[in-house]
């Protein structure tokens, strides 16, 4: 499977089904992910708009409220 191919919904782990606010989505998470990106050579997201974009991207990947996965039952 190529890196750009999408797996079927039954095989996916992310995004998580949306069940409201997630207490794990914190500024510490954004800071930690930013640190990992910097460690791989990406520029540090220092501006508030950079941090907001990173937080939005994380939210979309981890728990997209606009496109929840179907029931896993």
Backbone as ProteinMPNN parsed JSONL, in Angstrom:
{"seq_chain_A": "XXXXXXXXXXXXXXXXXXXXXXXXXXXXXXXXXXXXXXXXXXXXXXXXXXXXXXXXXXXXXXXXXXXXXXXXX", "coords_chain_A": {"N_chain_A": [[0.851, -1.188, 0.0], [0.577, 2.165, -0.841], [1.972, 5.205, 0.567], [0.11, 7.184, 0.29], [-2.285, 6.006, -0.055], [-5.563, 5.219, 1.097], [-6.847, 3.38, 3.813], [-9.56, 1.073, 4.228], [-12.559, 1.904, 6.078], [-13.027, -0.057, 8.051], [-10.511, -0.934, 8.74], [-9.204, 1.194, 9.827], [-7.792, 3.186, 12.455], [-7.884, 5.818, 13.118], [-9.656, 8.808, 12.154], [-10.732, 9.079, 15.578], [-13.96, 8.016, 16.773], [-16.272, 10.662, 17.222], [-17.071, 11.941, 20.318], [-17.589, 14.177, 21.776], [-15.844, 16.787, 23.64], [-12.348, 16.175, 24.052], [-10.345, 15.397, 26.655], [-7.684, 14.832, 26.403], [-6.691, 16.367, 24.406], [-4.712, 18.83, 24.566], [-2.802, 21.834, 25.297], [-0.321, 20.937, 25.99], [-0.074, 18.608, 24.481], [0.038, 19.683, 21.894], [2.411, 21.148, 22.149], [4.217, 19.047, 22.621], [4.037, 17.562, 20.208], [4.899, 19.526, 18.45], [7.538, 19.728, 19.327], [8.536, 17.214, 18.559], [8.321, 17.448, 15.776], [10.158, 19.552, 15.325], [12.45, 18.214, 16.104], [12.753, 16.549, 13.937], [13.589, 18.288, 12.056], [11.811, 20.196, 11.103], [10.501, 23.577, 10.99], [10.09, 25.441, 14.049], [6.845, 25.857, 15.34], [6.164, 28.776, 16.264], [4.481, 31.07, 16.219], [1.178, 32.198, 17.148], [-0.738, 31.6, 15.253], [0.477, 29.524, 13.83], [0.552, 27.55, 15.831], [-2.191, 27.239, 16.273], [-2.953, 26.203, 13.794], [-1.546, 23.771, 13.851], [-2.786, 22.543, 16.046], [-5.376, 22.333, 15.027], [-4.907, 20.597, 12.874], [-4.092, 18.311, 14.263], [-6.444, 17.762, 15.665], [-8.151, 17.184, 13.517], [-6.94, 14.868, 12.526], [-6.943, 13.136, 14.762], [-9.535, 13.156, 15.905], [-12.039, 13.797, 14.187], [-14.751, 15.788, 14.196], [-16.5, 16.322, 12.131], [-16.592, 14.283, 10.348], [-17.221, 11.6, 11.435], [-16.251, 8.196, 12.157], [-18.021, 5.286, 11.106], [-20.151, 3.23, 13.121], [-18.468, 0.871, 15.145], [-19.406, -1.583, 15.869]], "CA_chain_A": [[0.0, 0.0, 0.0], [1.386, 3.379, -0.896], [1.794, 6.11, 1.684], [-1.019, 8.083, 0.063], [-3.516, 5.215, -0.172], [-6.378, 5.181, 2.295], [-7.378, 2.078, 4.175], [-11.015, 1.096, 4.398], [-12.994, 2.294, 7.41], [-12.942, -1.158, 8.995], [-9.118, -1.128, 9.116], [-8.639, 2.443, 10.345], [-7.849, 3.503, 13.879], [-8.089, 7.262, 13.242], [-9.942, 9.56, 13.364], [-11.549, 8.413, 16.577], [-15.356, 8.469, 16.739], [-16.44, 11.89, 17.999], [-17.994, 11.81, 21.445], [-17.497, 15.398, 22.557], [-14.49, 17.269, 23.908], [-11.394, 15.164, 24.482], [-9.447, 15.993, 27.645], [-6.295, 14.584, 26.013], [-6.309, 17.404, 23.446], [-4.27, 19.942, 25.404], [-1.66, 22.601, 24.808], [0.86, 20.083, 26.17], [-0.007, 17.718, 23.32], [0.506, 20.504, 20.775], [3.82, 21.435, 22.419], [4.977, 17.807, 22.437], [4.094, 17.256, 18.776], [5.768, 20.546, 17.861], [8.902, 19.335, 19.662], [8.909, 16.085, 17.697], [8.526, 17.981, 14.425], [11.424, 20.284, 15.331], [13.49, 17.195, 16.157], [12.911, 16.013, 12.581], [14.092, 19.334, 11.176], [10.796, 21.169, 10.684], [10.593, 24.819, 11.77], [9.278, 25.502, 15.271], [5.62, 26.661, 15.172], [6.186, 29.732, 17.366], [3.387, 32.047, 16.218], [-0.109, 31.657, 17.605], [-1.46, 31.021, 14.113], [1.098, 28.227, 13.565], [0.095, 26.613, 16.871], [-3.607, 26.973, 16.016], [-3.019, 25.309, 12.633], [-1.104, 22.449, 14.3], [-3.852, 22.003, 16.894], [-6.467, 21.976, 14.125], [-4.498, 19.396, 12.132], [-4.146, 17.183, 15.2], [-7.855, 17.462, 15.924], [-8.693, 16.552, 12.312], [-6.404, 13.52, 12.424], [-7.279, 12.305, 15.907], [-10.964, 13.065, 16.218], [-12.703, 14.74, 13.306], [-16.177, 15.801, 14.51], [-17.316, 16.518, 10.942], [-16.592, 13.066, 9.553], [-16.963, 10.499, 12.355], [-16.29, 6.856, 11.604], [-19.248, 4.576, 11.353], [-20.126, 2.4, 14.33], [-17.534, -0.253, 15.073], [-20.04, -2.753, 16.499]], "C_chain_A": [[0.884, 1.234, 0.0], [1.087, 4.265, 0.308], [0.611, 7.042, 1.517], [-2.336, 7.325, -0.046], [-4.261, 5.217, 1.157], [-6.857, 3.767, 2.538], [-8.886, 2.193, 4.328], [-11.348, 1.436, 5.841], [-12.85, 1.202, 8.445], [-11.517, -1.349, 9.509], [-8.517, 0.083, 9.826], [-8.778, 2.549, 11.852], [-8.176, 4.973, 14.117], [-8.854, 7.769, 12.05], [-10.824, 8.76, 14.298], [-12.996, 8.88, 16.434], [-15.525, 9.678, 17.666], [-17.48, 11.685, 19.083], [-17.925, 13.04, 22.335], [-16.059, 15.794, 22.798], [-13.595, 16.158, 24.45], [-10.381, 15.83, 25.402], [-7.985, 15.779, 27.294], [-5.792, 15.632, 25.029], [-5.98, 18.674, 24.216], [-3.156, 20.711, 24.713], [-0.376, 21.792, 24.962], [1.025, 19.124, 25.001], [0.542, 18.478, 22.116], [1.994, 20.806, 20.94], [4.679, 20.207, 22.189], [5.124, 17.455, 20.961], [4.995, 18.263, 18.067], [7.235, 20.198, 18.127], [9.4, 18.184, 18.81], [9.18, 16.579, 16.279], [9.843, 18.734, 14.316], [12.59, 19.302, 15.352], [13.752, 16.55, 14.804], [13.303, 17.086, 11.567], [13.063, 20.323, 10.659], [10.922, 22.429, 11.522], [9.66, 24.784, 12.98], [8.045, 26.366, 15.014], [5.462, 27.637, 16.342], [4.996, 30.688, 17.384], [2.088, 31.382, 16.661], [-0.889, 31.046, 16.445], [-0.848, 29.677, 13.702], [0.598, 27.177, 14.552], [-1.378, 26.263, 16.665], [-3.769, 26.019, 14.836], [-2.597, 23.892, 13.016], [-2.18, 21.79, 15.147], [-5.038, 21.547, 16.039], [-6.151, 20.699, 13.346], [-4.535, 18.163, 13.023], [-5.588, 16.771, 15.466], [-8.483, 16.743, 14.724], [-8.207, 15.114, 12.18], [-6.919, 12.617, 13.54], [-8.774, 12.115, 16.108], [-11.725, 14.109, 15.418], [-14.213, 14.733, 13.566], [-17.077, 15.942, 13.28], [-17.402, 15.281, 10.07], [-16.319, 11.861, 10.453], [-17.005, 9.15, 11.641], [-17.63, 6.212, 11.92], [-19.07, 3.704, 12.598], [-19.207, 1.204, 14.123], [-18.108, -1.518, 15.688], [-20.085, -3.901, 15.525]], "O_chain_A": [[1.84, 1.318, 0.771], [0.072, 4.091, 0.983], [0.149, 7.634, 2.493], [-3.397, 7.945, -0.121], [-3.641, 5.218, 2.221], [-7.225, 3.047, 1.609], [-9.418, 3.284, 4.534], [-10.511, 1.275, 6.729], [-12.577, 1.494, 9.609], [-11.329, -1.874, 10.606], [-7.417, -0.011, 10.372], [-9.745, 2.069, 12.443], [-8.682, 5.339, 15.178], [-8.71, 7.187, 10.975], [-11.567, 7.877, 13.871], [-13.24, 10.013, 16.019], [-14.977, 9.702, 18.768], [-18.619, 11.305, 18.81], [-18.18, 12.945, 23.535], [-15.146, 15.201, 22.223], [-14.045, 15.306, 25.216], [-9.644, 16.722, 24.981], [-7.121, 16.473, 27.83], [-4.583, 15.769, 24.839], [-6.858, 19.494, 24.485], [-2.638, 20.291, 23.679], [0.551, 21.937, 24.166], [2.148, 18.855, 24.576], [1.41, 17.976, 21.401], [2.754, 20.727, 19.975], [5.764, 20.314, 21.618], [6.212, 17.092, 20.513], [5.766, 17.892, 17.182], [8.078, 20.358, 17.246], [10.555, 18.175, 18.384], [10.16, 16.172, 15.653], [10.568, 18.58, 13.333], [13.604, 19.528, 14.693], [14.852, 16.057, 14.552], [13.346, 16.825, 10.365], [13.396, 21.2, 9.862], [11.401, 22.366, 12.654], [8.588, 24.18, 12.941], [8.172, 27.488, 14.523], [4.725, 27.366, 17.29], [4.544, 31.08, 18.46], [1.926, 30.166, 16.559], [-1.623, 30.077, 16.637], [-1.573, 28.782, 13.27], [0.262, 26.058, 14.165], [-1.772, 25.113, 16.86], [-4.62, 25.129, 14.866], [-3.207, 22.921, 12.57], [-2.458, 20.602, 14.982], [-5.63, 20.5, 16.299], [-7.009, 19.833, 13.178], [-4.961, 17.092, 12.59], [-5.913, 15.584, 15.49], [-9.257, 15.802, 14.899], [-8.968, 14.236, 11.772], [-7.288, 11.468, 13.295], [-9.222, 11.02, 16.447], [-12.021, 15.19, 15.927], [-14.892, 13.774, 13.199], [-18.283, 15.709, 13.368], [-18.209, 15.237, 9.142], [-15.315, 11.171, 10.276], [-17.709, 8.986, 10.645], [-18.285, 6.568, 12.899], [-17.948, 3.48, 13.054], [-19.181, 0.606, 13.048], [-17.355, -2.441, 15.999], [-20.579, -4.977, 15.862]]}, "name": "protein", "num_of_chains": 1, "seq": "XXXXXXXXXXXXXXXXXXXXXXXXXXXXXXXXXXXXXXXXXXXXXXXXXXXXXXXXXXXXXXXXXXXXXXXXX"}
